[in-house]
Amino acid sequence: MKPFLISLVLLICLAAISCQGIADDEILIKDLETDPSYTFLSLTEVEWELIGYGNDGNNRLQLPIITTENCVYRLSILEKGEIEGRTCPNIFFGIYSLTDSEQGAIVIENFVVGTEALETFDPHYFDRMNRVYRYQLTSIGLKLYYKGDNFMLFTPH
């Protein structure tokens, strides 16, 4: 009886460890593909695609709200201080400035929708973009920090 009980407890422990409680709209950051060359990419010579929203304190990435099959959030940071891209049916634009490029300090301002539809689908995207204060190029992509350790993760498209 004792070996059976020990085996049962071990089985329950293993099941609890393997079950991470991930929501349908989340992925584990540790499961993302890494590419060390991302750390050497230029901030301004790449079209970036939003993968999700994360926090340095946990290992989860919340996926953006996608309502149509071909819906993507793309971002281009242009050398002339402008930022532009797409969010599903909309185009957007704004301006940015690098306040301390060695520390990854960036300020994005006037990030707005440039189309009349105003169908943003992800209500948090524009708010978060307008609060970006820091960027970091990592082996999983571009992190744009918007509040404390909260970031948006983009990969090269």
matplotlib code that plots the C-alpha trace (Angstrom):
import matplotlib.pyplot as plt

x = [0.0, 2.8, 4.6, 1.2, 0.6, 4.1, 3.6, 0.3, 1.7, 4.6, 2.2, 0.0, 3.1, 4.4, 0.9, 0.8, 4.3, 3.5, 0.2, 1.2, -2.3, -1.7, -4.7, -5.8, -4.6, -1.1, 2.1, 5.2, 8.1, 10.6, 8.9, 9.6, 12.3, 15.5, 17.8, 21.0, 21.3, 18.2, 20.4, 22.4, 19.5, 19.0, 16.0, 15.2, 15.9, 13.4, 9.7, 8.6, 5.5, 3.8, 3.9, 2.3, 2.5, 4.8, 6.4, 10.0, 8.7, 6.8, 7.3, 4.0, 3.2, -0.4, -1.3, -2.7, -6.4, -6.8, -10.2, -9.5, -7.3, -4.8, -4.7, -1.2, 0.3, 3.3, 5.6, 8.4, 10.6, 12.0, 15.4, 13.8, 12.0, 8.8, 7.0, 4.3, 2.6, -0.6, -3.1, -5.5, -7.6, -5.9, -2.7, -1.1, 1.8, 3.6, 6.9, 9.7, 12.9, 15.9, 16.7, 19.6, 20.3, 23.0, 20.5, 17.7, 15.6, 13.0, 9.9, 7.0, 4.5, 1.4, 0.8, -2.5, -4.7, -4.4, -7.6, -11.2, -12.3, -10.8, -11.2, -8.3, -9.5, -6.9, -7.8, -4.6, -2.2, -2.4, -2.4, 0.7, 2.5, 2.0, 3.6, 6.8, 9.9, 12.5, 13.5, 15.7, 16.9, 16.9, 17.3, 13.5, 13.0, 12.4, 10.9, 9.2, 8.7, 5.6, 5.1, 7.7, 8.7, 5.7, 6.6, 5.4, 7.4, 8.0, 9.9, 11.4, 8.9]
y = [0.0, 2.4, 2.1, 2.8, 5.9, 7.2, 6.6, 8.3, 11.4, 11.6, 11.3, 14.1, 16.3, 15.7, 16.6, 19.8, 20.8, 20.1, 22.0, 25.6, 27.1, 29.0, 30.8, 30.4, 33.9, 33.3, 31.6, 30.9, 33.2, 30.3, 28.5, 31.3, 30.7, 32.7, 34.2, 35.8, 37.9, 39.9, 41.7, 43.2, 44.4, 48.1, 49.6, 51.6, 49.2, 46.5, 46.0, 44.7, 42.5, 42.4, 39.0, 40.0, 41.7, 40.5, 41.4, 40.7, 39.3, 36.3, 33.9, 34.6, 36.6, 37.7, 37.5, 40.6, 40.6, 39.2, 39.3, 38.3, 35.7, 38.0, 40.6, 41.6, 44.5, 45.8, 48.7, 50.5, 52.9, 55.3, 57.1, 60.5, 60.3, 58.9, 55.7, 54.0, 50.7, 48.7, 47.3, 45.0, 47.4, 50.6, 52.5, 54.5, 57.0, 58.9, 60.4, 59.2, 60.5, 58.5, 60.3, 58.1, 55.4, 53.7, 53.1, 52.3, 55.3, 56.2, 58.4, 57.7, 60.5, 61.3, 57.7, 57.8, 56.0, 57.5, 55.9, 56.8, 53.3, 53.6, 49.8, 49.2, 45.8, 45.9, 48.8, 48.6, 48.8, 52.6, 53.5, 51.4, 52.7, 56.2, 55.3, 53.7, 54.9, 52.3, 49.7, 46.6, 44.3, 40.7, 37.2, 36.9, 40.3, 44.0, 44.8, 48.2, 49.0, 51.0, 50.7, 49.4, 45.9, 45.6, 45.4, 44.7, 42.1, 42.5, 40.2, 41.0, 40.5]
z = [0.0, 0.9, -2.6, -4.3, -2.2, -2.9, -6.6, -6.5, -4.7, -7.2, -10.1, -8.7, -8.2, -11.7, -13.1, -11.1, -12.3, -15.9, -15.8, -16.0, -16.1, -19.4, -20.8, -24.4, -25.2, -23.7, -24.6, -22.5, -23.3, -22.8, -25.7, -28.2, -30.7, -30.0, -32.5, -31.1, -34.3, -33.2, -30.7, -33.5, -35.6, -36.3, -34.6, -37.8, -40.7, -39.8, -40.1, -36.7, -36.0, -32.6, -31.0, -27.6, -24.3, -21.5, -18.2, -17.2, -13.9, -15.3, -18.2, -20.1, -23.1, -23.7, -27.4, -29.1, -30.0, -33.5, -35.1, -38.7, -40.2, -41.7, -38.9, -37.9, -36.0, -37.9, -37.0, -38.8, -36.9, -39.6, -39.3, -39.7, -36.3, -37.6, -36.8, -39.0, -39.5, -39.6, -37.1, -39.0, -41.1, -40.0, -40.7, -38.0, -37.6, -34.9, -34.0, -31.7, -30.3, -28.9, -25.7, -24.7, -27.3, -25.2, -22.4, -24.9, -24.0, -26.5, -26.4, -28.8, -29.1, -31.1, -32.0, -33.8, -36.3, -39.8, -41.2, -40.8, -39.7, -36.3, -35.8, -33.5, -32.2, -29.5, -27.3, -25.3, -28.3, -29.0, -25.3, -24.7, -27.7, -26.5, -23.2, -24.5, -22.7, -23.4, -26.0, -25.8, -28.6, -27.3, -28.7, -28.8, -30.5, -29.8, -26.4, -26.1, -22.5, -21.6, -17.8, -15.4, -16.6, -18.9, -22.6, -26.1, -28.0, -31.7, -34.0, -37.4, -40.3]

ax = plt.figure().add_subplot(projection="3d")
ax.plot(x, y, z, "-o")
ax.set_aspect("equal")
plt.show()
